[in-house]
Structures are given as C-alpha cells and as structure tokens.
Amino acid sequence: MTEQEGSGRREASRLWERLLAPRDIAALAVFRVAFGLMVTVSAARFLAYGWVDEFFVRPKFHFSYWGFGWLPALSAPWIHAVFAALGVLGLCVALGLYYRVAIALLFITFTYVQLVDVTTYLNHYYLVSLLAGLLCFIPAHRAFSLDAWRNPSLRQDWLPAWCTYLLRFQVGVVYVFAGLAKLTSDWLIHAQPLQIWLSARTSLPLVGPLLDQRWVAYGAAWSGFLFDTTIVFFLLMRRVRPFAYAVVLAFHAATWALFPIGMFPVIMVTAALVFFDSSWPRWWGERLRAVFRRESHSQVQPERLEAPALAAPGWKARLALGAAVAYGVLQLVLPLRTHLYGGNVLWHEQGMRFSWRVMAREKNGSVTFVVRSPATGREWHVPPRQYLTPIQEREMSVQPDLILQLARRIARDFEAAGKGPVEVHADASASLNGRPAAVFVDPAVDLAREVDGLASKDWIIPAPDSPPIRLRPALAQGR
C-alpha cells in the first residue's frame, strides 16, 4: 500500500467516524415534536380560514408541474379529508405514535397538496415537504415518544451524527441561497422591492412613519442580505449560537409583523433548532427541574448518557451515505439550474421554483388570450377569469409556463367545441419591482403549438434593462 493510499483510507475512516458518531437523540426528538405540531397547526389554519375551498375546490382549472400532469385534483369533501388527515398525522408525528407510518404518510400527503396546483407554491411549504422526506429516514421516535413507551425495545438515547448534519445542510441551503438571490442591483442598490412593500405599511403603529423613509428600505435590504448569507455560519459556532438564534427570532418576528407571509417565520424558527447541541433539551430540562426543586444552578447536573460503541460501517451505511450525497448534490443543482437559462430569472421565471428566491421580487402582470381560426379568420378574446380564480390569475399572469398551460387548455376547449384547429396568442405584459409594464410574451407566437419542458422558452421577451421604480417619501409629496 502506498503512502497516498494509506492517507486516503485514514481520511475515509475519520469521515465514517464523524458521520456515525453517536449523538444524543434529545434535540431531534424535540424537533420531531415541533415539526409535527407545526404541520397540524398549518392544516388547521387551511380548514378554519376556508383556504381549502379557495385554493383547491373553487378553481375549475389546476396548473400542473411539468411531469405531474397525471396527478388528479381531489374535489370536496375529499380534499378536506386530506387536510384533516394532515392534522392527525402531524399529531402522530409529534407524539411519536406509529411514527414510521405517520411520517411517511405525512410526506406523501403534504407533497401531494403542494403538487395539485402550481399557483399555491411557496418556498416554506416546499421546505416542509423536504424536511418530512428526510425525517422518513431518521428514527426520531426512539425517545420522548408513545412508540418508545409502548415498546421499550425501541428506546434509544443516541442517533448517528449524520441525522443532524443532513437536517442542518437542508436548512443551511435555504438560508444561503435566499441570501445569494438578493445579490442583485435591484435589492442592494435600489432597495427594491423592499421599498415598495415597506411604503405600503405606513399605517402600522409606532414604526409606520419610518417605513416610508428610503434609508429604512436600504437598511432592511442590506440587513436581509447579510442575515441570510451569514446566519448559518454563526449558528454552527457553539459560542455565538445562542446570540445567533436570538437574531433568528428577532429577524423572523420582524418579517412576520411587516409582511403577510403566513407560516414562514414559524417554519424557519423551528427549522433552525437543528443547529443546537444534541443534548440541549436535557440541559434545559435539568435547569427547569432545579427551579422547581429550588436548587442553585451550580447544583444542576445534566443526565450523563453512555455512548454506544462505534460500529464498522456496513453496506447499508455506505448505501445511505451515497443516497445522502446524491440528495445534497440535487439540492445544490436545483437552485443553480436557472443560470443555464441566462437573463433575469425574476423576469423569465425559468428555474425560479425550488431555488429559494425568498421574497426576491414584486411582480404584476396582465394577460388576455387571443384565439384565431386560420380556416375562418374569426378571432376571439378570452380573459383568464373565465377559467381561473383571482388568486390563480394573479400568479399565472407573471409565470410564462402557466400562461402556456392555460393557452393550450383554451385551444383544446375551442377544438372540442368544433371550432376547428385554432391559434392561441397571449397579449401579456408584466411589471418587475415597480418598473413600467413591458411586453412579457411574444404576441406573434402560437402558444397552442408550444410544448412545455425544461428547454429555454425563446418566446419570452427579455427583461427590460431600465432601473426599478424609486419612490418618494410620502411626507415629501405632501400627503
């Protein structure tokens, strides 16, 4: 064996030791509880606020993801039953009751809900699907669970370190790519779209008048960029981790107060728990017990757990490592794929989804479909509201692949009505970050003959190169 081969084997051995090193299960068990409760609360909100009907029942037409057009959209009351099941499954995961079955069904059910209609896509719900998928392979029910109580043979105080590393990687990907998405002139030089959003919140008590000031928008833009690009590294540092998590809490509390972003702050605050030491719940448990026992902090002795012996990696462990590496590569490639298309992704939207461009743009659009019969020369103007709800129309009008889907549906309907082969053109315009509206889709292209896919869509008009809108403070305008 050469010296180089020996060095390689030693490095591989150290890697295995690091990945398989036993870590206290307590932190991941608490994360399991928080994650399950979060899903239950989210499902309950959809049912209580009537969002199930608004997003899934009322629409007559659903936009499908490329490759998932075969997935059926359930009608009432079945879709309501799906959300009720999500609430129950979330509780089962939190309680650790039939965990293996519950988390697998939760992943399938939650992912199905996200795939039913593209217009419901949100970055944070995509993250929930990914975390649920990862938890399918992490036995976080072996402690603090009803499963472990019912079957003591399941109880285990340790999990391999790779379980924590994988979850940290996933959360880290979200933050880092969200930060890199803000590395644009619109965000850093023009403070857009933050200036637009903040100026619309001047009615808030106390801070409202400040939100109309340009310097506040610039401060918020740079703070958001620096937070997203650096917070993961601070969370990984043991000494500053508590302070970094306090910043996480403050940052997401501020975004929750300023912007209508639903469960996103709760999801990210919960997800960031995976960066803490694996024994932090036991440590806090001992401190709380000491308070009730009226003991001083110096008397607190956290429970000491004996680590099991490190087993040699078998073929299952090597297969799992290979799968984890493949998953990690995929999570890096998906956000980067947009660079293959060139241009401004916030405009053409190709590669926009699954790339963690969180709150990166303010975009509005308007679309009317023009249907022409080459045989008769007749022409019809079809407004999207004939097919879509207002929410669907708003999302469709700024996403070219959705414009294409609806155009093809309109063509099928006209041909099914016996009006012969027709052409469908889109009279579409869009505004990005307050810029004047510009033509979005080539009106000369017959969208009925275009096919959706991963290839670049050359019928999307390039983004305007003008700078974004620059708002004047309301006080300066005398309002």
Sequence and secondary structure as in RCSB ss.txt:
>XXXX:A:sequence
MTEQEGSGRREASRLWERLLAPRDIAALAVFRVAFGLMVTVSAARFLAYGWVDEFFVRPKFHFSYWGFGWLPALS
APWIHAVFAALGVLGLCVALGLYYRVAIALLFITFTYVQLVDVTTYLNHYYLVSLLAGLLCFIPAHRAFSLDAWR
NPSLRQDWLPAWCTYLLRFQVGVVYVFAGLAKLTSDWLIHAQPLQIWLSARTSLPLVGPLLDQRWVAYGAAWSGF
LFDTTIVFFLLMRRVRPFAYAVVLAFHAATWALFPIGMFPVIMVTAALVFFDSSWPRWWGERLRAVFRRESHSQV
QPERLEAPALAAPGWKARLALGAAVAYGVLQLVLPLRTHLYGGNVLWHEQGMRFSWRVMAREKNGSVTFVVRSPA
TGREWHVPPRQYLTPIQEREMSVQPDLILQLARRIARDFEAAGKGPVEVHADASASLNGRPAAVFVDPAVDLARE
VDGLASKDWIIPAPDSPPIRLRPALAQGR
>XXXX:A:secstr
  HHHHHHHHHHHHHHHHHH EEESHHHHHHHHHHHHHHHHHHHHHHHTTHHIIIIIS SS    TT TT     
TTHHHHHHHHHHHHHHHHHHTSSHHHHHHHHHHHHHHHHHS GGG  HHHHHHHHHHHHHTTS TTSSSSHHHHH
 GGG  SEEEHHHHHHHHHHHHHHHHHHHHTT SHHHHTS TTHHHHHHTTTTSTTTGGGGGSHHHHHHHHHHHH
HHHHHHHHHHT TTTHHHHHHHHHHHHHHHHHHS  TTHHHHHHHHGGGGS TTHHHHHHHHHHHHHHT  GGG 
              HHHHHHHHHHHHHHHHHHHHHHGGGGT S HHHH TT TTTT TT   EEEEEEEEEE TT
T  EEEE GGGT  HHHHHHHTT HHHHHHHHHHHHHHHHHTT  S EEEEEEEEEETT   EE B TTS GGG 
  SSS  TTB     S       TGGGT 
